[in-house]
Amino acid sequence: MILDIDFVSDFVCPWCFIGNERLRQAIDEVRHDVADLEEIRVNRLPFFLDPDTPTAGVPYRPFLDAKFGGRRKADEVLARIAEAGAPDGVTFAFERIATRPNTLNAHRLTYRAQSLGHTPDHVNALGHALFAAHFQEGRDLGDNATLADIAAAAGDDRETVFAYLESDDDAAAVRRMAGQIQQQGITAVPFFIFNRKLAVSGAQSQAALGAAILQSLHAS
């Protein structure tokens, strides 16, 4: 059996970071339990929570305060997110984040890695590193030098990646893909599609994602 997973997310979405980790755990469990599972392919698809974010990004804390109706309410939301992630080992350092970035080039990185046929482990490591860089290290995902460093740490050639990011290569393709995803009715992330048969919306539990994977594998 082959497991194909479409994982729609944005790197500035904290629930997507949690969903990314829960998906990893669910995959590990299924891989252990399903003996005839030959291959698992995770296709990372782009979504823009705020498509109008300027290229240079916007100040993070003022953005949150405006979005949630003040500092106190924003703090409450962040506390709930941190509490939700803790059981799955997902930690957040919101206080370290200075910029809410435009994520086009971060999505271009995963698009490039997948287009070049990099291994699933490489692509997944890159995806995790991008989430961690933003939410745990407070690094600016809108800065091409930062993105090139992240890609290099995941095993890519830094100078090649930096030159790619400085160009417009694949930018139109990534925007077009994100537009097509929204046209399919996906308006919130994270969003998971298992074997083109079963869709799951939101950062569901590891158990729920695992059950959905098993259902999709055994669907006729």
N, C-alpha and C positions, 0 to 999 in steps of 0.2 A: 504494500500500500504506500501511496505517496500523500503527504499532507501539504497542501498549499494554503498559506495564510496571507491575506492582504491586511496589513496593519496601517490604518490611516491615522496620522497624528501630526501635531505641531510641537516643535521643540521648546516653545514657551508655555506649553500647557502642562501644569503640574499633574493633572489627572492622567495625562498621557505617559508621564514618567512612571507613575504608579502602575498604569496598565502595561507598560513595557516590561516591568519587572514581574508582574503577575503572569504575563504571557510566557516569559522565560521559564518561570517555575512550572507552569502548566505543561509546557512542552517537555521539560525534563521528566515530569511525572509520566506523561503519555509515552515518551520514548522508553521509559523503564518498563511500562506495563504492557505495551503492544509489541509483541515479538516480531511480527511481520511488517513493521513500519520501515520501509526502505529508505525514504528520504523526506526531509522536512524543509520546505522552502518558505521563507518569510519575505514577502514583497512589501517594502516600506513605501508608502504612498504619501504625497504631500498634502497638507491642509494649512490654510492661513487663517488663524484666529482673527487677526487684524490685518487684512490685506493692504490697508492704506497706511500702515506704519512707514514713516520716512526711512530712507536708506540708512541714515545715521542712528535710527532708533529714537526713543523718547525716554525721559527720566522715569525710572521704574516706580518709585514710591508715589509720586504725584499721579501717575497713571492708575495705580491700584486704588488710591484714595478716591479718585473721581469715579472709577468704575463701580465701587462698592458703597459709595455714599458716605465717605469719611474715614478717618484713620482707625477709629475704634472698630467699625464694622469690617474694614479690610483686615485688621489684626485677627478678628474672630474667624474670618474665612481662612486665613493662612494657618491658624491654629488647628482648624478642623482638617485641613489638608495634611498637615504634618502628623496629626493623630491617625489619619487614615493610612498613611504610608508606613508608619512605624512597624506594624506587625509583619510587613513584607520586607523589612530591611531598607526601605527607601527613606532617606533623610533629606531634609531641606535646610538650606542656609539663606533664607530669603533676605536677611539683613545684609548679605554680601552682594546682592544684585543691585547694580547702579543703573543699568540700561535695559529697557524693554526693546530687544532688537527686531529688526526686519529679518525674517528667517529664510528668505529666498535662497541665499547662498548656502546656508546649512542644509536645506533640502537638495540643492544641487550636488552637494557632496555625496549624499546617499544615492541620489539618482546616478551619478557618475560611477560610484563603486558597483552598483548593480548592473549598469550598462556594460562595464568592462568585464563582467563575469567574476568579480571577486568572490571569494568563498563566503557562504552564509555566516560563518564565524566572524570573518572580517567585517562584513556589513553590520552584523548585530553588535559587535564591539564598537564600531563607529557610532551607531545609533545611541547606544548606552552612553558613550563618552560625550556626545553632544548634549544629552539631557543632563548628565552630571556636571559638565562644564558650566552650564547656565545655573542650575538649581543648587549645586553644592559648592562650586568654586567662584560663582559670580563673574565668570568670564563673558566677554561680549561676543555673542555669536554673529553679530553684524560686522565684525572686524575680520578681514581676510587673512591677516597674519595669524590671528588667534585660531581661525578655522584650519589653516594650513598646519599649525602646530598640533592641533587635535588629530588631524588626519595622519600626520607623521607618527604620532604616538600609537596610533592604531595599526601602523605598519606600511603606510604609503610613503611616497617620495615627496618631501615637503616642497621643493622648488617646483616640481611638476604640478602639484595641487595648487600652489599659490598662483602660478601663471594661468591655470584654468579658471580660478576664481576671479582673477583680474579681467578675464575676458567675459564675453556674453554667452559663451558656449552653454547650450542646454537651458538657458534661462527661459526662453519662450516655451520649450517643451515642458518644463516644470510648471510654469503658469498654466499652460493648456491642460495638463494633467489635473492640477488642482481644480480648475474650472469644470472639467468633466466629472470629477468626483462630486462636486456640489450639484451638478445637473442630475446626477443619479439619486439625489435626495438625501445625501449625507451632509448634514448641517451642523453636526457636533462631533467632537472627538474626545477620547479615542473611539475608534470604530474598527471592528474585526470582521472579516469575512473568511469562513473556513471552507476550503475546497469548493468555492463558488456556490455553495449550497445553503450555508447557514450564516446569518449575520448577527452580531452581538454589539450593542451600543453601550458605551460607558465603561468605566474602570471596574468591571465586574470582578468578583473574587477569583482566586486561582481555581477553586473548585468548580465555579460556574464556567470558566473558560475551558477547563479540562473536560467537563461534561459536554460542552458544545463541540469540542474537537472530536471526541469519541462518537458523538451523534453524526457528525459530518463524515467521519471515516466509514461508518456502517450504513449510511443512507444509500438507498438503491438508486 
